Amino acid sequence: MTQPATRPFTPCKGQTACRDDGTTCLTCGRSLAEIERTRQLIDALADLAVAEGYDNVGEFAAYVAAKVEKKVRHRRE
């Protein structure tokens, strides 16, 4: 299976800065589908943290971020 070419991630500048052409945000350059999927994943992680009553949300977020980085590096090898 071939991997897609890598590209830098550009975070959203906020919904008030977002301008789009119907498929892509003209501010950050990401597709609207990618932005929506990212929002869904973040919402699911936030829901999990709230449901579990984590009081150390920063540690949870750091753990998730580290795991994502590790998995991406592994899958690219």
C-alpha positions in Angstrom: 0.0 0.0 0.0 1.5 3.4 -1.0 1.4 6.2 1.5 0.2 9.7 0.5 2.8 12.4 0.3 3.4 14.2 3.5 2.5 17.8 4.0 2.6 20.2 6.9 -0.5 20.5 9.2 -2.0 24.0 9.4 -4.2 24.5 12.4 -7.5 26.4 12.1 -7.3 30.1 12.8 -10.9 29.8 14.2 -14.3 29.6 12.6 -14.5 33.4 12.3 -11.3 33.4 10.1 -12.5 30.5 8.0 -13.4 31.2 4.4 -14.1 28.4 2.0 -14.8 27.6 -1.6 -17.3 24.8 -0.7 -14.6 22.1 -0.4 -11.5 23.7 1.1 -10.8 26.3 3.7 -9.1 29.2 1.9 -7.4 30.3 5.2 -5.7 27.0 6.3 -5.8 25.1 3.1 -7.4 22.0 4.6 -10.5 20.3 3.1 -13.7 20.9 4.9 -14.1 17.1 5.2 -10.7 16.9 7.0 -11.7 19.8 9.3 -15.0 18.1 10.1 -13.4 14.7 10.8 -10.8 16.4 13.1 -13.6 18.1 15.0 -15.5 14.9 15.4 -12.4 13.1 16.8 -11.7 16.0 19.2 -15.3 16.0 20.3 -15.2 12.3 21.0 -12.0 12.6 23.0 -13.5 15.5 25.0 -16.6 13.5 25.6 -14.5 10.6 26.9 -12.6 12.9 29.3 -15.8 14.4 30.6 -17.6 11.0 30.9 -14.6 9.5 32.8 -14.4 12.6 35.1 -10.7 13.2 34.4 -9.5 16.1 36.5 -6.0 16.1 34.8 -7.2 16.8 31.3 -3.8 18.2 30.3 -2.2 14.9 31.1 -4.9 13.0 29.1 -4.3 15.3 26.1 -0.6 14.9 26.3 -1.0 11.1 26.5 -3.2 11.1 23.4 -0.9 13.4 21.5 2.1 11.2 22.3 0.3 8.1 21.2 -0.8 9.6 17.9 2.7 10.7 17.1 4.1 7.2 17.9 1.4 5.5 15.8 1.9 7.8 12.8 5.7 7.3 12.9 5.2 3.5 13.2 2.7 3.4 10.3 5.0 5.4 8.0 8.0 3.1 8.5 
